[in-house]
Amino acid sequence: MKKITLLPQQKEFSIEEGQTILDAALEAGINYPNRCQVGACAMCLCKKLEGEIEYDLEPLLTDKEQQEGWVFACQATAKSDLVLLLE
């Protein structure tokens, strides 16, 4: 299991192998914004400050957005511990 730290709320939760960030947050009781859960509405968009993620299917993010650290939490899984910014 890996650990995710959500800033600025300073909330921490665990994520299992293959589980999406959004599913892990909701399972931990975190009120994480979401609507479609397929990467279309962008409500779950957050910024990765530390760590590595991966997607089964590449999200609709530009190369620049990905380089800036933007992540669709409903589609991303953790390859390492993560620090995410959700404002």
MOCORNOR-V886925 format. One record per backbone hydrogen bond with DSSP energy under -0.5 kcal/mol. CO is the residue of the C=O (numbers start at 0). NH is the residue of the N-H. E is the energy in kcal/mol with one decimal. If there is no record, write none. Layout:
[[CO | NH | E] [CO | NH | E]]
This chain:
[[1 | 14 | -2.4] [2 | 81 | -2.4] [3 | 5 | -0.5] [3 | 12 | -2.1] [4 | 6 | -0.6] [4 | 83 | -2.9] [5 | 9 | -1.0] [5 | 10 | -1.9] [6 | 85 | -2.9] [10 | 5 | -3.5] [12 | 3 | -3.1] [14 | 1 | -2.3] [15 | 18 | -2.0] [18 | 77 | -0.5] [19 | 23 | -2.3] [20 | 24 | -2.4] [21 | 25 | -2.7] [22 | 26 | -2.4] [23 | 27 | -1.5] [24 | 29 | -2.5] [25 | 28 | -1.6] [29 | 31 | -1.9] [41 | 44 | -1.1] [43 | 72 | -0.9] [45 | 70 | -2.8] [46 | 48 | -0.6] [46 | 84 | -3.0] [49 | 82 | -1.9] [51 | 78 | -3.0] [51 | 79 | -1.1] [53 | 76 | -2.7] [58 | 60 | -1.9] [61 | 65 | -2.2] [62 | 66 | -2.5] [63 | 67 | -2.0] [64 | 69 | -2.3] [65 | 68 | -1.1] [68 | 47 | -3.3] [70 | 45 | -2.3] [70 | 72 | -0.9] [71 | 74 | -1.6] [71 | 75 | -1.8] [72 | 20 | -0.5] [72 | 21 | -2.5] [74 | 55 | -0.6] [75 | 20 | -2.1] [76 | 53 | -2.0] [81 | 4 | -2.5] [82 | 48 | -3.1] [82 | 49 | -1.6] [83 | 6 | -3.4] [83 | 85 | -0.5] [84 | 46 | -2.3]]
